Amino acid sequence: MKRIFLILAVLTLPVLVFAAPGQQAASGSGGTYLRFAWWGNPTRDERTLKVVELFKQKNPGVMIDTETTGFAGYWDNLAAQAAAGNLPDVMQQDYAYLEQYNSRNMLVDLKAFADRGLIDLSKWPETGLAGGRLNGKLIALSLGTNALGYAVDRGVLAKAGVTINDTTWTWKDYENIALQIYRSTGVQSMPTEQHYQVFENAVRFAGVPYYSHDGKSMGFTSNAAAQAAIKEVIDTQLRLKAAGALYDPEDAFIQGRAMPESTIVQGKTWDACYWSNQLVGLVNAAGRPLDFHLLPAPTSTGNKAPYGAYLKPSQLISILSVSKNQDLAAKFVDFFVNDVEANRILMAERGVPLPSHILQDLSSQVDPNMRYTFDFISKATTYSSAIDPPDPNRAGEARDSMLPILLNCLIGRISSDVVVAQMYQAANTILSR
């Protein structure tokens, strides 16, 4: 076996040491002051500051102090501010951190402001709001969204005479398409090197989350339909391998390659699994047109609810419960996510916006590649179910434990009849610690 280089990225979330709510200092004096914090980059910072100034122009007398830094430093700063009782009024939030803040009652339920008309949610899709909900509370709004899919080489499909209807295709359809492409062009299919994303999509059609609700095991451990959905994906690839139509799994499973080195960019495969916000970079790296499709559905269910696809926030925005000016904070949040002029300045830098009127307006403003991504998100919104809770702390380690087991199956060392059980048993050993 070739050597497999696995780069394990362990994300250690800073432990937040919160002062008791009664000890939190006010974030300003009077009802016209806010502090807003986000992580960013020069482009994001410039655009965000322009939106802050626009809000101040439209609301004379309002003062807003802004704080921005890089991603890692951002969370360290907030942890220090939490310990000192000096958190901002409004913060940019990440999906992985929602539970930490919510479990300490540090985030406001935004539904109360929506009920009073301070935040307009009438043009938001329900699946988009789900990314900011935990334990029955709407504690954040998405500032941009992603959806998982397959990037496919448009030229290869055209040469093979293949078209894809990703609102109806199943893994059986995928297999037939892959065989036709290989026989017509010699271009192979990509193995599931992003196994957890493809498998997660498959098991969600069975109505179970990828991880159990307590985070101590894989969600498909005791669900026969979910296990069968994963096995179908693997069996499909084994049949493609037997036909010569599957790219070398050992090479495909080498981790850490830059986008220009990916198999689809190099023309070695006709497909590859990516997030939608990576499509523009992928097209630029390939230097040729690529399309983007929803992942296939299990053949046994077809593409129907509960769907495998979901909308994942790239970033979110929240109001801190310690804010002394929560109505003003809500007004600012509403402006940031719903105002057309503000979003023309932001220009979807944080990801595809979810409010339908913003999406429609920006579709005429952005370049064709970004417009294509907008259209994909609109389609994914129709064929998606609510996102699962944030991954448990050991999720990355659990996923890594499954990878060599899957590879051993794809190269013929273990049977597909036992590979699913071996994968969840290895992952459960880690998650249950």
N, C-alpha and C positions, 0 to 999 in steps of 0.2 A: 504494500500500500504506500502511495506517496505520502509524504509528510503533510499533515494538516496543521496549518498555522491558525490557531485560534487566539484572537485578541479579545480578552475579556475586559469589558469596560464596566467597572463597578461604580455605580452612582451612589455616593453616600450623601444622603440628605442631611443638611445641618439640623441638629437638634434645637428646637425652638424652646427657649426658657422664657415663659411668659410671666409677667407680673400679673397679679390678680386684677380683674377688671376694675375694681374700685380704686386701684393704685395707678391706673394709667393716666398719664398726663394728657391734657387737652392738646390737640394738634394745632390749635390756634385760638385767637380770641375773637369773639363776635361771629355772626352768621355769614360772613362774606369771605372767609379764608379757608383754603384747602391746601393739602400737600398731596402730590401725585408722584408715585415712584414706578419706574419700569426698568427692565434691562434692555439693552439695545445695541446699536451700531451707529456710525455717523449718519447714515441715511435715515434710519428710524428716528434718531434723536432730532434731526433737523425738521422732519415732517411733524413729529409729535409736538415740538415746541411751537410750530406755526399753528397747530390746532388749538393749543392752550391759549395762545394770543388771540385767536379768532373767538374763542369762547369768552374771553375777558372783554373783547370789543363789544360783543353782543350782550354782555352782562356788566355794565359799568359799575365800578366799585368793588368787583370781585378780585381777590388776590389769590394767586396759585403759585406755591413754591414747587419746583420740580427737582427730582432726584433720579439720575440715571447712571448705570454702571454696566459692566459685563455680567454674564449670566451667573458665574460662580460667586463673584463679589456681591452681587445683588442679594443673594440669600444669606450670606454672612452678615451683610449690613442690616437686613431685616431681623435676623436673630438677635443682633446686638440691640437694635431699637426695641424689640419686644421685651428683652430683659430690662431695659431702662424705662419701659412704659412710654415710649415715644414713637409709636408706629404712625405711618401716614394715614390720611383719610381714604385714599384710593390707591390701589396697587395693581400692577400687572401680575397675573397669576399663571402658574403652570399646573397642568393636570396632575402631575405626580405629587404636587405639594398640597392639593386641596384638602386631603384628609387631615394632614397635620394641623392646618389652621382651623378647619371645621370642628375637629374633635375638641378644640379648646374654646369653641364658641367665639372665635375672633372675626368671623365673617357674617355680614348682615344678609338676611333673606331678602332678596331683591323683589320677590313677588309682592311684598307689602307696598313697595313703591309703584309697582306696575298697577296694583289695584287702585291706587290713588291717582294714577295718571301721570306720575313723574317719570316713569320709564315705559316706553311704548314697545310692547312685545307682539303687537298684532301682525307684524310682517315677518315674524321669526318662525321657521319650521320647528315642530315639536322635537324632532330628532336632533336639531341643532341646540335646543335648550337643554337637552338631556346631558350634554357634556359638562354643564355647570351645576347639575343637581347632585346632592348627596343627602341621604337620610331624609328625603322629603322636602328639602329646602333648596331653593334656587340661589346659590351662593356666588355664582360667577356667570358672566356672559362671554361667549367666544369672541375673540377679536380676529379670528381667521381660522379656517378649517381645512382639514386634510381628509382624504379617503384613500384606502388601499386599492391597488389595481395592477393590471398587467400592461406594461409598455410593450407595444408590438411594432415590428418593422413594417411600415406601410408598403414599401417597395417589394419586400419579400412576399407579402400576402398577395399583392397585385400580380406578381410573376407566377404565383401558384394558382391564381384564379380563385382565391379564398376571400370570403367576407365573413364578418363576425357580428352576430346580434348578441351583445353582452347582456341584454335584459332577459334573455331566455336560455343562453347556452349552459350546458352542464358539462361535467367532466367527461362524459361519453362523447359529447360534441367536440370538446377540446382534443381528445385523443384522435378522432377522425380528422380534424383540421391539421393537427401536428403531423400525422402520417401523410396527408396530402401535400403539405409543405415540403416535407423531407423528400418524398418521391419526385416532386417537381423541381426542387431547387437544391437539395442536399443540405439545407440549413436545418440544424437540430433544435430541439426544445430544451429549455432550461430546467434542470432539476430544482426541487424545492429547497434551495439553500437558505431562503428566508422561511424556514419550515414553520415557525411558530405563527407567522402572520397568515400563511395559507391555511394552516390547520385551525387557527382561531376562526377564520372565516367559515370553514367547513362545519365546525361543531356548533356555531351559533345558529345554523339552520335547524338544529335539533332542540333549540330553546335553552341551551345551557351556556354559561360563561366559560371562557377558557380556563380561568382559575376559580376555585370554589369561593363562596362568599366570605368565608373566614380566612382565605388565603393560605390554608394549610395543605391543600392538595390541588391537583388539576381538576377542573370542572367536569371533565368527561370520564373520570375514573370509573363511575358506575353507570354510565349511560351508553347502552348498546348502540343506539342510533348514531350518536356522536362518534363513537369508536369506528363504526362502519363507514362514516363519512371520511374520516382520516385514512382508513385502509383503502378506500376507493382512490384517493389521490395517489397513494403509494403504489397500488396495483397498476394504475394507469401509467405511471412512470416506468414501472418494471416492464410492462408490455412494450412501451416505446423503446426502452433500452434493448430489448430482445430484437426489435425491428431495426436497430441501428439509428433510431430517430432521437435518442436522448443524448445530450451533451455529457461528457465525462464527469460523473458525480464528484470524483476526487478533486478534480481541478475546480469545479463549480463551488465546492465547499471551502475553498481557501478564502479566509475572511480578510477584510481590511483593504480590499482593492479600491482605488480611487475610481470615480465615475468614468473617466476616459478609458480605464482598463476593463470595464465591465464587458460581459460577453455580447450583449446586444449592441453596444457601441462599436465593438470590434468586429461585428458581423458574424460572430460564431453561433449565435442563437437568434431566433426570431422573436423571442419574448423574454421578459424579466419582470420580477415583482418589485414595485416601488410605491412610494406615497405620491399622491398627486402633486404636491408642491415641489417634487423633484423633477417633474416632467420637463419644465423649461430648461433646466440645467442639462438634463439628459439629451434633449434635442440639440442644444448648443454643442455638447460634446460629440454627438454622433455626426453632426453636420448634414443631416438628412431628416425627412419627415418621419415622425413616430406617432402612432396613435396610442390611446390609453383606454383600457376597458375594465369593467367590473370583473372580479374573479368568477370562474365558473361555479355553478351551484351543484350540490350533490345530485346525481341522476335520480335518486329515489324520491326527492322532494321537488326538484325544479326550483326556479327562482321565485319563491313566494315566502310570505311572512311565517315565522320570524326570519328576517333576512340575516345573511352573514355579514354584509357590509354595515359600516357605521361611520358616522362623522366624528373625527377626532380634532379637538381644538388644538391649534398650534400655540396659541396663548389665550388667556382669558383676562377679564378685568373684574375686580371685586371691591366692595366697600368694607372697610374695617369697622367692627362694632364699637371701637373706641372713639370714632369720629364724633366730634361735637356738632358737626354741621352735615348731618346725613342727608337732609333734603337737598342741599346744594350739591353734595357729592352725587346723589342720584340724578340730578339735573345734568351734571357734567358727564356722567356715564352715558346717559341717554343721548347727549350731544355727540359723544365720541363714537358711539356705535350706530346711531340712526341719522345723523345730519348729513345730507348729501354734499354740501360744500366741504365739510370736515373730511369726509371720506374721499373726496377728489384730491385733497391734499395728501392724505395717508396712502392712497392709491394701492391698497391691498398689499402693502409691504409685509404685514404680519400674516398674510394668508387670505384665502378667498372669504369675503364677508358673507354672513348668512342672511341678513334682512333682505327680502326679495327686491325692495325698491333700490337698495344700494347696489345689489348685484346687477340689476338691470341697467342702472345708470352707468356703472363702471365698465360694463361690457362694451360700451361704445367708446370708452376712453383708452383701454389697454391695448397692447399689441396682440397679433393673432394667436401667438402661442399661449399667452395668458388668458385670452378669451376662450380658447379651447379648454383650458383648465376650469374656467368658470362654468362652461357648459357641462363638463364632466361632473362637477360638484352638484349642479342642478339635477342631473340624472341620478347621481348617487343618493341625493336627498330623498328621491321617490322610492328607491330600492334599498333602504337602510332601516335598521332597527336601532334602538337606543344603545349607546355605548355602555360597556361593562364598567364596573368600578375600577379605580386605578389599580395597577398591578401590585401584588404584594412585594415586600422588600427583597425577597430572595428570588424574584422572578427571573432575573438575568442568569443567575447561577443555575436555576432549574432548566431554563431553555438550553443552556450550554451542555447540560448533562444529556439531553436528548439527541444532540446533533451527531455524535459518533455512532449512536445506536441506529439512527436513520441511515447514515452512510453505510454502515455494515450491511443493512438490508439492500440498499440500492446497488451494492457491488456483489451481492449474492452470498454473503456470509451468514445471514440469518433470514428466516422466512417472514413474509408479510403477515403470516398468521399469528406471530408472536411479537412483532416489532412494536405494535401500539401499546401492549401491556408492558413491555420492557421500558418503553419511553416514560409512561406515566408513573411506573414504579420508581424509576431513577429520580424523576422530578419530585415525586411525593416525599422521598427520603430527605430531600433538601428543604422542601417547603415546610415540613412538619417539625423541623428543628426548633 
